[in-house]
């Protein structure tokens, strides 16, 4: 089974097992809750830790996981906490053997709508990376010993993440295939660079992200002029028709007007939210995708092939 990420299970500083996450789904709850399909296996321990003597009745073959819990973190092992992790039923049957079996179990993580909204705004379309920060206890010989915490990354594929968000009731998404211009922009690479800058600023500095959208539009218009296409509105009209071109021009004008507020209010910054910034950045991304895919009609081409 595919593993999105895995870490070690240690006993007194010694690695004796592996733990992993293979899937992230939505669970039924009153608020968004992640259900992490996890697994583990314990390996045979050839020699006991130093504190155990030959006369000790403790046998590492009898060690088992007594409890597991922790936190799910965002982007790094010391990143912000997304939510608390709980394991309703620990894999108590897992034992160290020479031929270890895989034991599946579920890790739950409840997340508030506010936290999920902030996470989505910061994600900005990137593949989400979490860190599973798990701790717990071992049961051995009638006593317990700690499972030392060790955060390890889990990279969730985009399609799995969007399906989880949709099933959780957070939002609905359309998954479509597009030839993206986010990395290779060709002759409009300058505008693409501004788009990437704006996306990185959405959660950190929303007003600046929106201001960057104006630079994006200006960069796109400059590239079109250099290619001999005139203004952006003229190009969109030539690629579609007069009515659509006029309406697309209104969208471009509205984006430029919104992104200029911070520069034309006599030094008084506008308090844009991250949601506003994300919406404007997505509009600009859609414009870039549309411009990159549309082609100007050849000069003198007939509007209707049946005419003439």
Secondary structure as UniProt FT lines:
FT   STRAND          5..11
FT   TURN            12..13
FT   STRAND          14..26
FT   STRAND          33..43
FT   TURN            50..51
FT   TURN            54..55
FT   HELIX           60..62
FT   STRAND          64..74
FT   TURN            77..78
FT   STRAND          81..86
FT   TURN            92..93
FT   TURN            98..99
FT   STRAND          103..110
FT   HELIX           113..123
FT   TURN            124..125
FT   STRAND          129..140
FT   TURN            141..142
FT   STRAND          143..147
FT   STRAND          152..155
FT   HELIX           158..168
FT   HELIX           186..188
FT   HELIX           189..201
FT   TURN            202..204
FT   HELIX           206..226
FT   TURN            227..228
FT   HELIX           232..239
FT   HELIX           242..258
FT   TURN            259..260
FT   HELIX           261..264
FT   TURN            266..267
FT   HELIX           274..293
FT   TURN            299..300
FT   TURN            305..306
//
